[in-house]
Amino acid sequence: MKKIIFLFFIFLTTFLFSNNIYINNYPFEDEFAQIGSIKQILQDQNDFIWFIDEYNLYKYNGEDVVKKFENKDKIKLNYFFQDFSSNFWLATNFGLLHYNERYESYSLYPLKNNEIYNITQNKENTLLLSTQKGLITFDKTSQSYQSVSEKLESYSINKMGIIDSIYFLATDKGLLEYNPSDDSYLKFMGGQEIKNLIFTYDTLWFYTDDSLFSMNLSTKNIVKQEEDIEINDFLIYEDFLWIAHSNGLKRAKLYDFELEEFDIGFPVNYLFKDNGDFLWFSNDKYNLSRINVNSRFETFLFDNSSFESMVVDEDGFIWIANGKDLKVYNSFAETWEDIFIGLDKDILSIKNNNDKILLLTDKEIYIFNKKDYSTTKVLKTEKVITDVFIDTNQNYFITLNDGLYKLENELLLIKNVDNIISLIGHENKIWGMTTEDELIEYDIKNELFEIVNDTPISFFNDLAYSNKIVYISDDYGITSYNTETKEFSTIISDFPVSEVQADRYGNIWFSTKHSIYRFFPLEKRYIEYDFDEGVYINNFSKDSYITKTNEAFFLTENSLTSFYIEDINPNVLFHPLVIEKIESNGTIYKYNEDEKYNFKKGNVEISFDYADYKNDVLVRYRFESDGEWNYIDEKSIKLPNIQQGDYNLKIQTIDKTKKWVGGEKNIKFSISYNIFTTNYAIFFYIILSLLFILSLVYFLMIRIRGKFENKTKQLIRQHIEESQENSNYLEKLNKKIEKLSFYDPLTGIQNLRLFEEIIEREWNLAKRKKYPLSIIIIDIDNFKNYNDEYGHLKGDEVIVKVSNALKSCLRRSTDHIFRYAGEKFAAVLPDTDKPGANVVANNMKSSIEKLKIEHKKSEVANHITVSIGTSTEIPTNIMEIDAFINEAEEALLKAKNIGKNRIIQHNDLNKNDS
């Protein structure tokens, strides 16, 4: 059985609600070339994917596709279903087909002169079947069919759904609402064939040959949502309606219906949502495809491109060598531009140099001016140019096929070395590799050149530098070279590695033919980012780059994938701690957890390192006998003038909340005196004199020592108990103070201080992600009159009830409610547009009115009402956050001035009130 190969992947560069959409296509090899258009997809209880075409049932386990049904009689398959016992039931044009995977057995239960279109589990042993001649049940125990109603036998039922014991039927003659309790039905859309239907909790969606409709299940009101669209299938996932149609794929928010088109280049026939983040679908061009709807990667795909090299400049422009020309991407404007250079030969590599780009062909170097797009030739040689490195002093170091050169007014030879093919540098050092897998090292300042012949490298690919380590990728993995100790170490030896880059955290990113990985040097482990993380897979072997802002780029022959490293969650809960050295009185010791060190009196310093992925890790330490934690944010502990004794020092990594995050080391040592460095004789005579004196007072001391010790123990015990009580009290007090500083003590919701922090955070996030941010400010009408009439205690009760009602209107965890002022409240709604904010505001206003709190002194009603002002903006660098808040305040003031008990949106201030 052959494995599925991935021949082609199509990427959708649509950005909607901060989700990028990616498609993986799975065409099958020759032995499965007979697979027809896939009609349905299903995921079983073991997460295997099953699907059917017109005549066959298949199982896909992630690698292999197995045909599970040898359909010699050409029975047409319409639908299949897995029951509670994991048995498969297939709807066919001859009846029900039962498949038991465990025994690999099939049973056909014929249904004469009828065709089954759909299957639903009715009861434990009963299936409900939509057929060409009405609605039929199948009893699995008696293996018999029975018609549900004679009234339905004249209808061909395409799809059915059950809600509250009422059957909704998509038929060839309209939409039916059937009540089995009294065998009656209502018909809607009579005379039109309803192809399919699906439910949300209050809406029925269905479509005909050319239109999409929705029905309110309470009012039975039908609305045509879209027309002139040929729909093949649809489903609901995460508040979106996804639609498969003849030109591709569409989706729309359920409660703010506006279809968005995804131009994927082929029809989509069937949709299916699996247990993870993937939406699967079938199509005519490829057998099986899927979309990762939660990916944080962005990929650009270009046909007829031949990418070779890339750089990202200081202005965020991505420059790519594309044959004899350049392609540039403006990441701020999100636009691509093709720049015609028209060289005689292909551009093999490019380098960024301030306002210029260096273009390298096999024997020429050009400078491209970014400002005027002019090109100037700076070098032509008969030898082959392999790489260029530009140091901090703007010196050009060039490798030709016979050595390393420095370009000034002319080429100056530094060292003859055959076939240096790649360079990397840091400060005053340059490293390179040759085709013979030799490592070269050049000290620019001291003009020292060194060749390392005996390396463990085989078929070199790329170089990267981080923290005094050069990382070298080859056809067998990654090898590290310590630039201080001159030692090589094997990092990865499992598979070929193409590109390798280092980020500013010291982690190493590398690519293979099909994946992108991250390696954590301290932990000596790596993470693969593959299809499940949404990476666009297509031979990452051309080039890679990581900017100072930690945006990573990986280049293939015809695509560019980018992502922000901070957006990729490494799922790290453990931050390891590594003891680098222990130093005492000038002597350095290697750390061994099982060893107990013996130091002389003096200073002890412990140096260590730890993994810090998000710059939020601290260190604490304490002596076992002490119990008091000491907190530091450095990577060394200095213990000056430590006294004689035995010590057990515990060191831990913690986060900023002082929570332990896994790293821990124990260091045992003792401090002793060297008696040969003291005047032992004088010490001996002093001891003798003291013994003589002490003997005179011994009998006196022995009498009072018992009382003294008892009293001392009592005082110490009392002191410890009091200290413990004080410590517990202070801890509780600190927690209470912290809560009071961020939460309103009356209502328990967040206060103005936390409002200012959260709205600033959400403003900046919305600005970066370019989605709308909404704010709602609510004010209780005539609240002063209420306090004067009913008293302040009743007024406080109103504040609490109103806050609870407002809080209940926020359904998402990302939404926030605050007590903004006395009788004012504010809500912050990220990723919410103007209609969405209006829906929340109306819900808030209605929920307050439903409280029906009596208010005799109200100017607008006999109960408590509120006035509401809202504002919605997509933040930009031009607009200030204070102006955004003032818009909502102005809208609220307008609502109060024109009669209260209403909602005003800032954008409607100049319109007539409704």
Secondary structure as UniProt FT lines:
FT   STRAND          11..16
FT   TURN            17..18
FT   STRAND          19..25
FT   HELIX           30..32
FT   TURN            33..34
FT   STRAND          40..43
FT   TURN            45..46
FT   STRAND          49..52
FT   STRAND          57..60
FT   STRAND          64..67
FT   TURN            72..73
FT   STRAND          77..82
FT   TURN            84..85
FT   STRAND          88..92
FT   STRAND          95..100
FT   TURN            101..104
FT   STRAND          105..110
FT   TURN            112..113
FT   STRAND          116..123
FT   TURN            124..125
FT   STRAND          126..131
FT   TURN            132..133
FT   STRAND          134..139
FT   TURN            140..143
FT   STRAND          144..147
FT   HELIX           150..152
FT   TURN            153..154
FT   STRAND          157..163
FT   TURN            164..165
FT   STRAND          166..171
FT   TURN            172..173
FT   STRAND          174..179
FT   TURN            180..183
FT   STRAND          184..188
FT   TURN            190..191
FT   STRAND          196..199
FT   STRAND          203..207
FT   STRAND          211..216
FT   TURN            217..219
FT   STRAND          222..227
FT   STRAND          231..237
FT   TURN            238..239
FT   STRAND          240..245
FT   TURN            246..247
FT   STRAND          248..253
FT   TURN            254..255
FT   STRAND          260..262
FT   STRAND          268..273
FT   STRAND          278..283
FT   STRAND          289..295
FT   STRAND          298..301
FT   TURN            303..304
FT   STRAND          307..312
FT   TURN            314..315
FT   STRAND          317..322
FT   TURN            323..324
FT   STRAND          325..330
FT   TURN            331..334
FT   STRAND          335..339
FT   STRAND          349..353
FT   TURN            354..355
FT   STRAND          356..360
FT   STRAND          364..369
FT   TURN            370..372
FT   STRAND          375..380
FT   STRAND          385..390
FT   TURN            392..393
FT   STRAND          396..400
FT   TURN            401..402
FT   STRAND          403..407
FT   STRAND          411..416
FT   TURN            418..419
FT   STRAND          420..426
FT   TURN            427..428
FT   STRAND          429..434
FT   TURN            435..436
FT   STRAND          439..443
FT   TURN            444..447
FT   STRAND          448..452
FT   STRAND          460..466
FT   TURN            467..468
FT   STRAND          469..474
FT   TURN            475..476
FT   STRAND          477..482
FT   TURN            483..485
FT   STRAND          488..492
FT   STRAND          500..502
FT   TURN            504..505
FT   STRAND          508..511
FT   STRAND          516..520
FT   TURN            521..524
FT   STRAND          525..529
FT   HELIX           531..533
FT   STRAND          543..546
FT   TURN            548..549
FT   STRAND          551..555
FT   STRAND          559..564
FT   HELIX           565..567
FT   STRAND          577..584
FT   TURN            585..586
FT   STRAND          587..589
FT   TURN            593..594
FT   STRAND          596..600
FT   STRAND          602..610
FT   STRAND          617..623
FT   TURN            624..626
FT   STRAND          630..632
FT   STRAND          636..642
FT   STRAND          645..655
FT   TURN            656..657
FT   STRAND          660..672
FT   HELIX           675..677
FT   HELIX           680..742
FT   TURN            745..747
FT   HELIX           752..769
FT   STRAND          773..780
FT   TURN            781..782
FT   HELIX           783..790
FT   HELIX           792..808
FT   TURN            813..814
FT   STRAND          816..819
FT   STRAND          824..830
FT   HELIX           834..851
FT   TURN            856..857
FT   STRAND          866..873
FT   HELIX           881..897
FT   TURN            898..899
FT   STRAND          903..905
FT   HELIX           906..908
FT   TURN            909..910
//
